Amino acid sequence: MIYTLIITVAAVYLAAVNVYGFVLLFVQRKNELSGEGNPVKDSKLYLAAALGGAAGVYVAMFALRFRLKSLPLMVLMPVIAALYVFLVIWGLSFGSNFQNGQNFIYYYPLMNL
């Protein structure tokens, strides 16, 4: 029960962060094309990617045909996305160990405080 709740919350979180990364790149492109003075900084893109939105930023780069010549974005976004895929798969395999009635407190006695 709690395992499915954790998976659901994690999936909603990752979807929201990826949409946020997509929107950030969309706003950055819109501001650059219109010449507005308040652009989105690249540090926000890197932060969104570090929080799990690297796939959204990477897809937005190709969907909007924007920032494709930026080497740090073209290299870092797929690497960070692959890292998150690895972490999600590892987390799912780790969580499945507790499906058979085993207690989380048994494995981590310090959590019993």
Backbone as JSON, one array per atom type, in Angstrom:
{
  "sequence": "MIYTLIITVAAVYLAAVNVYGFVLLFVQRKNELSGEGNPVKDSKLYLAAALGGAAGVYVAMFALRFRLKSLPLMVLMPVIAALYVFLVIWGLSFGSNFQNGQNFIYYYPLMNL",
  "N": [[0.83, -1.19, 0.0], [1.79, 1.33, 0.95], [4.0, 1.38, -0.64], [3.0, 1.62, -3.27], [1.91, 4.15, -3.03], [4.19, 5.71, -2.65], [5.46, 5.3, -5.12], [3.57, 6.47, -6.81], [3.59, 9.16, -5.94], [6.25, 9.8, -6.53], [6.24, 9.5, -9.32], [4.42, 11.5, -10.1], [5.8, 13.72, -9.17], [8.18, 13.65, -10.76], [7.04, 13.96, -13.29], [5.94, 16.53, -13.03], [8.25, 18.11, -12.61], [9.58, 17.7, -15.02], [7.78, 18.86, -16.83], [7.97, 21.46, -15.87], [10.66, 22.03, -16.54], [10.46, 21.92, -19.33], [8.73, 24.08, -19.77], [10.31, 26.17, -18.8], [12.37, 26.3, -20.73], [10.83, 26.93, -22.94], [9.85, 29.48, -22.21], [12.29, 30.82, -22.09], [13.06, 30.75, -24.78], [10.95, 32.19, -25.93], [11.29, 34.71, -24.72], [13.79, 35.4, -25.77], [13.28, 35.57, -28.5], [11.4, 37.62, -28.63], [12.76, 39.69, -27.52], [12.59, 40.6, -24.92], [13.53, 41.97, -21.72], [13.95, 40.32, -19.48], [15.34, 37.58, -19.19], [15.27, 33.95, -18.87], [17.55, 32.42, -16.79], [20.37, 30.24, -17.4], [21.09, 28.81, -15.2], [18.74, 28.17, -13.91], [17.72, 26.26, -15.62], [19.63, 24.24, -15.3], [19.23, 23.67, -12.6], [16.57, 22.74, -12.63], [17.02, 20.45, -14.14], [18.72, 19.03, -12.42], [16.96, 18.48, -10.39], [15.39, 16.57, -11.5], [14.27, 17.07, -13.98], [15.59, 16.76, -16.4], [15.06, 15.29, -18.7], [12.77, 16.55, -19.68], [13.78, 19.11, -20.31], [15.62, 18.4, -22.28], [14.0, 17.23, -24.25], [12.48, 19.47, -24.87], [14.41, 21.09, -26.03], [14.78, 19.95, -28.55], [12.17, 19.87, -29.53], [11.45, 22.54, -29.65], [13.49, 23.47, -31.19], [15.74, 24.89, -30.19], [18.56, 26.21, -28.58], [20.28, 24.19, -29.41], [22.93, 24.24, -30.09], [24.27, 24.6, -27.82], [26.72, 23.33, -26.04], [27.14, 22.45, -23.27], [24.46, 22.02, -22.43], [23.6, 20.11, -24.31], [25.2, 17.96, -23.69], [25.08, 17.53, -20.89], [22.31, 17.21, -20.23], [21.28, 14.68, -21.33], [22.96, 12.97, -19.88], [22.32, 13.49, -17.2], [19.62, 12.78, -17.3], [19.85, 10.03, -17.88], [21.08, 9.22, -15.53], [19.0, 9.69, -13.7], [17.12, 7.84, -14.66], [18.47, 5.47, -14.07], [18.54, 5.74, -11.25], [15.8, 5.63, -10.64], [15.11, 3.04, -11.53], [16.8, 1.55, -9.87], [15.75, 2.33, -7.4], [13.18, 1.25, -7.58], [13.76, -1.49, -7.64], [14.94, -1.72, -5.16], [12.82, -1.07, -3.45], [11.12, -3.21, -3.93], [12.04, -5.23, -2.37], [10.81, -5.05, 0.03], [8.26, -5.86, -0.25], [7.28, -8.33, 0.48], [6.17, -8.53, 3.04], [8.22, -7.86, 4.72], [9.83, -5.87, 7.14], [10.56, -2.44, 7.15], [11.83, -1.22, 9.28], [13.28, -3.28, 10.32], [15.47, -3.52, 8.62], [16.64, -1.05, 8.88], [17.54, -0.12, 11.74], [18.0, 2.31, 13.06], [15.95, 3.92, 12.35], [13.99, 3.4, 14.07], [13.7, 5.04, 16.19]],
  "CA": [[0.0, 0.0, 0.0], [2.65, 2.51, 1.04], [4.91, 1.31, -1.77], [2.32, 2.2, -4.42], [1.78, 5.58, -2.78], [5.51, 6.31, -2.9], [5.68, 5.29, -6.56], [2.68, 7.46, -7.4], [4.1, 10.5, -5.62], [7.49, 9.99, -7.29], [5.89, 9.67, -10.74], [3.81, 12.83, -10.25], [6.88, 14.69, -8.97], [9.04, 13.67, -11.94], [6.28, 14.54, -14.39], [5.82, 17.97, -12.8], [9.55, 18.74, -12.8], [9.87, 17.68, -16.45], [6.95, 19.91, -17.44], [8.58, 22.74, -15.47], [11.86, 22.22, -17.37], [10.0, 22.23, -20.68], [8.18, 25.44, -19.76], [11.43, 27.09, -18.64], [13.03, 26.48, -22.02], [9.86, 27.63, -23.79], [9.87, 30.9, -21.83], [13.58, 31.37, -22.49], [13.01, 30.95, -26.23], [9.99, 33.28, -26.19], [11.92, 35.97, -24.31], [14.88, 35.72, -26.68], [12.73, 35.95, -29.8], [10.68, 38.9, -28.52], [13.7, 40.7, -27.08], [12.26, 41.11, -23.59], [14.72, 42.15, -20.92], [14.04, 39.46, -18.31], [15.47, 36.2, -19.68], [15.46, 32.85, -17.92], [18.98, 32.09, -16.73], [20.7, 28.83, -17.59], [21.18, 28.15, -13.89], [17.42, 27.59, -13.61], [17.62, 25.03, -16.41], [20.46, 23.23, -14.65], [18.56, 23.3, -11.35], [15.43, 21.89, -12.99], [17.57, 19.16, -14.55], [19.23, 18.34, -11.23], [15.81, 18.03, -9.6], [14.72, 15.47, -12.18], [13.63, 17.5, -15.2], [16.55, 16.78, -17.51], [14.4, 14.76, -19.9], [11.89, 17.6, -20.17], [14.61, 20.15, -20.93], [16.22, 17.83, -23.48], [12.93, 17.11, -25.25], [12.12, 20.84, -25.27], [15.45, 21.61, -26.92], [14.53, 19.47, -29.91], [10.81, 20.23, -29.94], [11.43, 23.98, -29.95], [14.67, 23.76, -32.0], [16.34, 26.02, -29.48], [19.74, 25.91, -27.77], [20.87, 22.93, -29.85], [24.37, 24.4, -30.23], [24.84, 24.77, -26.48], [27.37, 22.06, -25.72], [26.84, 21.94, -21.92], [23.09, 21.48, -22.36], [23.5, 18.91, -25.14], [25.92, 16.85, -23.06], [24.64, 17.28, -19.51], [20.91, 16.8, -20.08], [21.12, 13.23, -21.45], [23.69, 12.29, -18.8], [21.51, 13.61, -15.98], [18.42, 11.97, -17.52], [20.22, 8.62, -17.72], [21.31, 9.02, -14.1], [17.7, 9.58, -13.05], [16.52, 6.55, -15.04], [19.16, 4.48, -13.25], [18.1, 5.86, -9.86], [14.42, 5.15, -10.54], [15.13, 1.57, -11.63], [17.41, 1.06, -8.64], [14.79, 2.55, -6.32], [12.09, 0.27, -7.7], [14.26, -2.8, -7.24], [15.16, -1.65, -3.72], [11.53, -1.09, -2.78], [10.45, -4.49, -4.07], [12.51, -6.13, -1.32], [9.96, -4.9, 1.19], [6.9, -6.21, -0.63], [6.89, -9.63, 1.01], [5.9, -8.45, 4.47], [9.4, -7.53, 5.5], [9.68, -4.59, 7.81], [11.59, -1.44, 6.87], [12.54, -0.97, 10.54], [14.2, -4.4, 10.5], [16.68, -3.24, 7.86], [17.21, 0.21, 9.34], [17.15, 0.0, 13.15], [18.07, 3.67, 13.55], [14.68, 4.56, 12.05], [13.06, 2.95, 15.12], [13.76, 6.0, 17.29]],
  "C": [[0.88, 1.26, 0.0], [3.61, 2.55, -0.14], [4.27, 1.92, -3.01], [2.13, 3.7, -4.26], [3.1, 6.3, -3.07], [5.79, 6.37, -4.4], [4.82, 6.34, -7.24], [3.17, 8.88, -7.16], [5.37, 10.79, -6.41], [7.2, 10.22, -8.77], [5.28, 11.05, -10.99], [4.88, 13.91, -10.11], [7.75, 14.79, -10.22], [8.32, 14.25, -13.15], [6.19, 16.06, -14.24], [7.14, 18.68, -13.05], [9.93, 18.75, -14.28], [9.03, 18.71, -17.2], [7.52, 21.29, -17.11], [9.83, 23.03, -16.31], [11.5, 22.57, -18.8], [9.51, 23.67, -20.76], [9.31, 26.47, -19.61], [12.12, 27.35, -19.98], [12.12, 27.2, -23.0], [9.86, 29.12, -23.5], [11.18, 31.55, -22.22], [13.6, 31.65, -23.99], [12.09, 32.13, -26.58], [10.6, 34.63, -25.85], [13.04, 36.37, -25.27], [14.36, 36.18, -28.03], [12.04, 37.31, -29.74], [11.59, 40.02, -28.04], [13.37, 41.3, -25.72], [13.51, 41.1, -22.72], [14.88, 41.22, -19.73], [14.16, 37.99, -18.73], [15.58, 35.19, -18.53], [16.93, 32.48, -17.95], [19.19, 30.59, -16.91], [20.79, 28.1, -16.26], [19.85, 27.55, -13.49], [17.21, 26.3, -14.4], [18.43, 23.9, -15.76], [19.83, 22.76, -13.33], [17.36, 22.39, -11.63], [15.91, 20.51, -13.42], [18.06, 18.37, -13.35], [18.1, 17.82, -10.35], [15.0, 16.95, -10.29], [14.1, 15.84, -13.51], [14.53, 17.53, -16.41], [15.9, 16.28, -18.79], [13.47, 15.81, -20.51], [12.64, 18.71, -20.87], [15.17, 19.64, -22.26], [15.19, 17.68, -24.6], [12.53, 18.5, -25.76], [13.15, 21.43, -26.22], [15.21, 21.19, -28.36], [13.15, 19.86, -30.4], [10.73, 21.69, -30.36], [12.56, 24.4, -30.89], [15.4, 24.98, -31.46], [17.46, 25.52, -28.6], [20.41, 24.58, -28.15], [22.38, 23.02, -30.01], [25.05, 24.62, -28.88], [25.41, 23.43, -26.02], [27.09, 21.58, -24.29], [25.43, 21.37, -21.79], [22.97, 20.19, -23.15], [24.2, 17.71, -24.52], [25.33, 16.51, -21.69], [23.22, 16.75, -19.41], [20.72, 15.3, -20.28], [21.83, 12.46, -20.34], [22.87, 12.33, -17.51], [20.23, 12.79, -16.11], [18.72, 10.48, -17.35], [20.49, 8.3, -16.25], [19.98, 8.87, -13.36], [16.98, 8.3, -13.42], [17.16, 5.43, -14.21], [18.67, 4.53, -11.8], [16.66, 5.38, -9.67], [14.37, 3.63, -10.61], [15.73, 0.97, -10.37], [16.45, 1.2, -7.47], [13.64, 1.57, -6.38], [12.55, -1.11, -7.29], [14.52, -2.84, -5.73], [13.85, -1.76, -2.96], [10.84, -2.43, -2.87], [10.92, -5.49, -3.02], [11.59, -6.1, -0.1], [8.51, -5.28, 0.9], [6.41, -7.47, 0.07], [6.69, -9.61, 2.52], [7.11, -8.15, 5.33], [9.28, -6.11, 6.0], [10.85, -3.67, 7.46], [12.44, -1.19, 8.1], [13.57, -2.08, 10.79], [15.52, -4.12, 9.8], [17.39, -1.98, 8.33], [16.81, 0.46, 10.79], [17.22, 1.42, 13.68], [16.76, 4.43, 13.27], [13.64, 4.24, 13.14], [13.02, 3.93, 16.28], [12.44, 6.67, 17.56]]
}
